[in-house]
Amino acid sequence: MTIGIIVIVIVVLIALWFINQSNQLNRYQVSIEESKKNIDIILVKRYDTISEMLKVAKSYAKHEEKVFTELVALRQGGSIQETNQVLANQNDVLTQIKAVGESYPELFSSKQFENLQREIAEENEDLAASKRIVNSNVRIINQAIVSFPTSLVASIKGLRQFEFLNEDTTGKRDLKDLDYNVN
């Protein structure tokens, strides 16, 4: 009889441990989704700022239609890969705006454009901070997923390591170039 009770207690303890580990992994996933939503909010705001920059640039360079028709198609990404693509697309558009600005120096001296450049710089700082939070949350869950015995629970749940958000140094360099000593 005592062996049966011991077996039942062990099975219950293992079940409780499994539930606890499963819930912990679920909480990590929620943290990633929450922090990723913050990035989506910044991407939408950044998209709107880029759209405004394009409107201002368009008033200076009406014949540069190609740049203005290639505005970022996605405002936010669903997965980490999609978010990385949205960031790359937005950085490409900013690079194109910079190229137009080099042909129209009066564009960069426009007060409205200077204000938009400041907004982009602030949004880039917010974006960098949010990316660090997402990547920190991804690091935490990835460490749990690869650590025994939690890896057993992750495997049973079908969890694999999450991707990190890319650090786009070319985008930062391009956006930095847009500054042109705006005070």
Disulfide bonds with the S-S distance in Angstrom:
none
